[in-house]
Amino acid sequence: MITFEYRYDIIPERREEFLKWAREQAMPIWVKMPEVKGFRVYDEILLGSPHRIVQIDVEDLGTLGRLLANPEVRQIVERLRAFTTNLSESFLTLVFSK
């Protein structure tokens, strides 16, 4: 299992617009995709940076590559850049869990 992670800060002036877009457009696309095995969204509760972390689980790197090449996903990422700053991505694999 591979976890693809976005970390970002929401531009304060665009927060309400971003939340509406994320809830009504971006999240429904992610969760309907059969390649996506898990989808989690976290907010930083102490108002640190990054404000938000999104984790998307997929089966393997090949699946992740196909997912990131998907036109709908590419559109989500481009739109995300318009609402955020300090956007970074990580590709994670679980080493230990309790």
Secondary structure, DSSP 8 states (H G I E B T S, - for coil): -EEEEEEEEE-GGGHHHHHHHIIIIIHHHHHH-TT--EEEEEE-TTS-SSSEEEEEEESSHHHHHHHHHSHHHHHHHHHHHHHEEEEEEEEE------
